[in-house]
Amino acid sequence: MAQAGTPAGRKLAGLAAQLDASTPILQLRANLDALAPERLLVFELTGGVTQFTEAVRLVPGLEFLGAEDLDEDEFDNNPVAYLMVPSEAALRNIVTLWRGWQKDGNVPPRFSTWKAMLSQLRDIRSWGPQDRVTTSDHDVLVEEYARNAARIRVEIELVFRRDGDTTEAEARAGILAVGGVVVSRSRITGAGYHALLADLPGPALADIIARNPAGLAGLEAVLQIRPQSVFQLVPSEEIGEIPAGGAPALEGDPIAAIFDAVPLSQHPRLAGTLSVEDPFDLEGLAVGMRSHGTAMASAVIHGDINAPWSRPLERRVHFVNMLYAPAEPDQHERFPDLLPADMFERAILAMRTGDAPTAQHVLIVNASLGDPNKPFAGRLSGWARVVDHLAATYGILFVISAGNHLAPLETENMTASAFEALDPANRARVALRASAQQLATRRLLAPAESMNAITVGALHADQFTYPNALPAYNFDVWTNTGLCSVSSALGPGHNGATKPEILAPGGRHHVRLSPQGAKLQLRPLRENAATFGGIAVAAPPSATSLGPNIVARSIGTSVAAALATGVAARAHEALEAAYPDFGALPAAQRACLLKALLVHGSRWTDARDLLIEVLGPPEGKFHVRQKDNVRRYIGYGAFDPDRIISCADDRATLWAVGTLAADQGKRFSIPWPAAMNAKAQPHGLSATLAWFSPPRPGAVAYRAVRMKIVEPTELGTAGIKASAFQPDPNQAHKGTVVHRRWEGDRAAAIAANGLFKLDVQREADDGDTPANFAIVVTLEMPGEIQVYPGTQSHRAQAAGAGRHLNSSSTLHRSTSKSSE
């Protein structure tokens, strides 16, 4: 509480005295620690303030720039920080409000939100070096400095202001003053992103590491100093030439694109499948092993070569070169002298403006490019904000890998001999406990925290069987558990959103025992990781290869995201085949539908029970916390391509797309199958809602558009209730995709009209633009011969306030297997 004796109270009292004495503004600003006009300030609170945007709006001159950890959490008592730039008038208004509240605990009636904020204000201070160089960035910069103390490249994100020229000029002057050089720059207004890529001499970086306020870490134009974005090497293993099998004959404009390292586009399994764009002139630089881009293209086009998909792609895949393989054998693929966020924007603009003529119809982008230098720690990366902006502005579904963590898992009170003596189930428990102790260091890698993207984790599964016994000290610790791989990055995302949303097969990542005194480390394998498992993909030939048709095995979230991208592209082609006018729907609505379908086909695995058993809390009253632990590891669950693309006799999937204005809802009346009525046997209904929200970097509510699925009132009549095998409703509604399931085995008694009503609601917001959305609904009764008789497309009428759905005001039934 901001009483006179607290840090916040003392600083506000001091500011009040300075203002009363009419201290010149320049004198106030001379003290870097003072509360002064035109200075970025931090309000540290003891809890969330849900109406903070309104509080800022009430005080003229306040400009909100960002926030962290917005939602209150009964299990998280960390303070909440808000960032603002106040004018002198704003500072005077704040002091006036504080004085009135100090006097009698009240504020003027129209400023009621400030009463809540002042009662929780723990400290107020200037944005300083400790904010510009976070703990995680500091640790990486220390490592960079130890490797090369002469010159180091960093990314400097600037405070995003309307007058960007002045801010950038101040930052450039500061970089020049310490002997640095600006390599590249980017300013993307829709993402609130303004950054410089710079080379700094060793002494300048030493000052940054020391958080010296006299150096760049004290420059007011600077928001954050971060390590340069790097590319994470994905473990792979060459398995030799497999002559059988080649590239499919693909035609038509691409629907899917891959942003990745320059591929070996003429590999026998890829020739003729890609339309490659090289806007950053990387082809000539890619003289090393073109591994990653080749593997991702293969996974999108073929799936797992060990078990290829039965449905081939029909359209080519667009490929944008984003990284290149240098000549040095010890160097893996890298970014050029550009900011990745800027490269993404330039590539998308080229697609939409016609500079990339074959890619104008792309609405799915695979980005398996996690940056290990930027794990998510509550503050959205600029890269993620740019992805959010591009997705919402251009109606593009980004499918992004969650990232991998290869640091060892530290066990407690466990020796190598004791671990070896355990049965597989208890080895899994030991590894899971060790993983849970490191949740804070195994977070998503930028840009996977993106609000609008589908983030894909790696399911610990593949189609490979190692023919021999595993070598000593090597173990498949999470075999048959349904968990993500031991290296897959964990959620949640920004503001508690469910991340990763889905798991796709990413290979079985084995560990090696490494005794460390009285403890034991479980080290995820690196160099030989794919010897014992993985997803089979095309690979470049090495010096010892016998021919060009080389296949390797890949492990991790990169290949998992590529598999999911391939399924999304196939789903689009299946919908085109079933509905001749499908391609006429707005691209953004089709992208929303694909987003919904990827999540709709997901289910929690048996890992749910193991996670609750090991991580708890054990008491049933903590079921919300239990579900939170589960979703951190497996999101909405492992995706099922068959559920996404196909129907079955005992299952029917329906879909619709449309738009909703602020505070508008729509009701869908779903025809309840007669075959599911009056039968006391297991049956269920699931619904998935997806949309793209414009980001609002300058507001507490970063997610500008919020939608929800209203819990149906007819659950009892339908003989179903909310499934326990899914995130809590509040957890499910924090992102831009909502997945809900209801199930039961009591006989349904739907009313005579045979309709089940499902409501979708857009919550009130400041937006005046209708937002695109898609909804997918599945009804199922396992074992029922025909949920809906016949093969005709059954439709569920949509009604409600406002505009009709763009397509036809109906929910459409997906095609049956026979028609695909």
Residue, then its C-alpha position, 0 to 999 in steps of 0.5 A: m500500500a502506498q502509505a507515506g513510509t513505503p518506497a512508493g509513498r516516499k517517492l511520491a512525497g518527494l515528487a510532491a515537494q519538488l512540484d510544490a517548489s516549482t523545481p525546473i523540469l531539467q533539474l528533475r530529469a538530471n537525476l536518473d532515478a527521479l520521477a520526472p516528465e518524459r520518463l518511462l516509469v514502473f508501477e510495481l503492484t502487489g496484485g493485478v488491476t483489471q481496469f488499469t486501462e481505464a485508470v490510465r485513460l482518466v489521467p491526461g498525459l499518461e501513455f501506457l507502453g506495456a505490462e507483465d503478469l496481468d492476471e491475478d493468480e492465487f498461486d503467484n504472489n509476484p508483484v505486477a509491473y506497469l510501464m508508463v510515460p507521464s507528462e508533467a501534468a500527468l505527474r501532478n495529477i498522480v500526486t493530487l490523487w495520491r494526496g487525496w487518497q493518503k488523507d482519507g482513503n478516497v479519490p474522486p468518484r470518477f477515479s475509482t480505479w485509481k483507488a484500487m491501484l494506489s491501495q496495491l502500489r508497492d513501489i514506483r520508480s524509473w525504468g532502469p538498467q535492471d529492466r533494460v537488461t533482464t536476468s535471463d538476457h544478462d546470463v546469455l550476454v555474459e556467455e557471449y562476452a566470455r566467448n568473444a570479448a572483442r565485438i558482440r552483436v546485440e538487439i536493442e529494442l527501443v521505447f516505442r513512441r509516436d516520435g520514433d525518429t527522436t528516439e532512434a536518433e538518441a539510441r544511435a548516438g548512444i551506440l556511436a558514443v561507445g564505439g558501436v555500429v548499427v547493422s540494421r533497424s526495424r520499426i513496425t507500428g502495428a506491433g509497437y516494435h522499434a529495434l536496432l541490430a548493433d555491433l558493440p565493442g567489448p567494453a560497451l558490453a561489459d558496461i551493459i553486463a554491469r548494468n552501468p547507468a552511464g552506458l547504454a543500459g542507462l539510455e532512456a530511449v532503450l527499452q531492452i538490450r537482448p542477445q542477437s537472435v540465434f538458431q537452435l540446432v535440431p538433433s538429427e541422424e543420417i540413416g543413408e540412401i533410400p532409393a525408393g520414393g521420390a517427390p510428388a507432382l505438385e501443382g497449383d498456387p501454394i496455400a502453405a509456406i515455410f520460413d526457414a534455412v535455405p533448403l536442398s530444393q533439388h533433393p530427390r524427395l523435394a524436387g518440383t515441390l517448392s516455390v523458393e523465394d530468396p528475398f534476402d540473397l541467402e542462396g549464395l551464402a548457403v555453402g554448408m550442410r542445408s539440413h534444417g530447411t530440407a528437413m522441414a520441407s520434407a516433413v510438411i510435404h511427406g510427413d514421417i517418411n517412416a509412415p508417410w501420409s496416405r493423402p498426398l499434397e496437391r499444391r506446391v509449398h512456398f519457401v522463403n529463405m530466412l537463414y543460411a548454412p555457412a562454410e564452417p563445419d562447426q557452424h550451423e545455420r544462421f540469420p543474416d545481418l537482419l532482425p528476424a521480426d523485420m524479415f518476417e514482415r518483409a516476407i509477408l508484405a511481399m506475399r500480399t503485395g505481389d512481389a512474391p507472385t506465387a505466394q499471394h494465396v498463402l495463409i499458413v506459415n510454418a516457422s520452426l525457428g525458436d530462439p534459445n537466447k529469448p525464452f519467454a519470461g512474462r514479457l512478449s518478445g518483439w518477434a512475437r508481437v510482430v507475428d501477432h500483428l502480421a497474423a491479424t492484419y493479413g489473416i495468416l495462420f503461423v504454426i510455430s515450434a515451441g522450442n527445445h531445451l537440452a539442459p540436463l534434468e537434475t534429480e534429487n537423492m538419486t544415484a545412477s545405480a538406483f535409477e537403473a534399478l527402477d522400472p520404466a514407470n518409476r523412471a518416468r516419475v523421476a524424470l518428470r519430477a526433475s523437469a517440474q523443478q525446472l519449469a522456469t527455465r524450460r519456457l517457450l522460445a521466441p516467437a512461440e509465445s505469440m498470441n495468434a499463432i498455433t504453438v506446437g510442442a513435441l509429442h514423445a512418439d515416432q514410428f522408428t524401432y531401434p533394432n538393438a538394445l540401448p547402450a549402457y546409461n541411455f534410457d527412453v524415460w518417457t516411453n508410452t507415457g503420452l508426455c511431450s518429449v523431455s526437451s520440449a518447451l513448456g507453457p503457459g504463454h502470455n497472460g496465462a494462455t494455453k501454450p503449446e496448444i497442441l503436441a505433434p510427434g517429435g520423436r522419442h528423445h532419449v537421455r543419458l545418465s550423468p552422475q554428478g556427485a550425490k545427484l544424477q543428471l538426465r541429459p537429453l542426447r545431442e549429437n546422437a539423439a536421433t540414433f534411437g528415434g525420430i521423424a524420418v525426413a529428407a537430408p543433404p548428403s554428407a561426405t560419406s553418403l553413397g548417393p543423393n537420396i539421403v534420409a535422416r531422422s529429426i527430433g524436436t519441436s521443429v519437425a513437430a510443427a512442420l508435421a502440423t503444418g502439413v496436416a493444415a495444408r491437407a485439411h485445406e485441400a480436403l475442404e476445397a474438394a468437398y466445397p467448390d466455393f470454399g476458396a471464395l471465403p475470405a482468406a482470414q476466415r479460412a485461416c481461422l478454420l484451419k487454426a480451429l481444426l488443428v486444435h479440434g483434433s487434439r485430446w489429452t493423453d494418458a499423461r494427464d493422470l501421471l502429471i496429476e499424480v506426480l505434480g499434484p496438488p493431490e487434493g481434489k479441491f485444487h483441480v484447477r491447479q492440477k489442470d494448469n500443470v497438465r496444460r503446461y506440458i501437453g496444452y490441449g493435447a496430442f493432435d490427431p490428423d484423422r480427426i482433423i481431415s476425416c469423418a467416421d461413421d460414429r462421428a460427424t464434424l461441422w464448421a462455420v466461419g463468420t465475423l462478430a462485432a464488439d459485444q456481439g454474439k451468435r447462436f448455433s442450432i445444431p441438429w442432434p442426431a436421432a441415433m444419439n437420442a435415448k441411448a444410455q451409452p458414451h457420447g460427446l460433443s466438442a467445440t473449438l472456436a478460433w480467431f485472430s486478435p489485433p495486438r495492442p502493445g500500448a494497452v493492458a489488454y494486449r489481446a484486443v479481441r476476446m471471444k468465448i464459447v458460452e457453456p451450453t444450458e442444455l447439457g443435462t438434456a443431452g446427457i453430457k457434462a464438461s469433460a475432466f480431461q481438458p483445461d479449466p474453462n478460464q484457462a481455455h479462454k485466455g488465448t485466441v483459440v478455445h477448445r471445450r469438450w462435453e461427454g457422458d453416458r446418460a440417455a439424451a432427451i433433446a427436445a422435439n425439434g432436435l436442436f442443440k444450441l451453442d452460443v459464441q460471444r465476442e466480449a465488449d472491447d474498444g474495437d469497431t471492426p468486425a473480427n473473423f472467427a471459425i467454429v468447429v463442432t463434433l458430435e460422436m457416439p463410439g460404435e454407432i453405425q451412423v451418427y447422421p444417416g446418408t452422405q448429404s451435408h447436414r446444416a445447423q442454422a445460426a441465429g443471433a444478434g448482428r450480422h449473419l455468417n459470411s459463408s451461408s449462415t450455417l454449420h457445414r458437415s465435413t466430408s465423409k471418408s468415402s468422398e475424400 
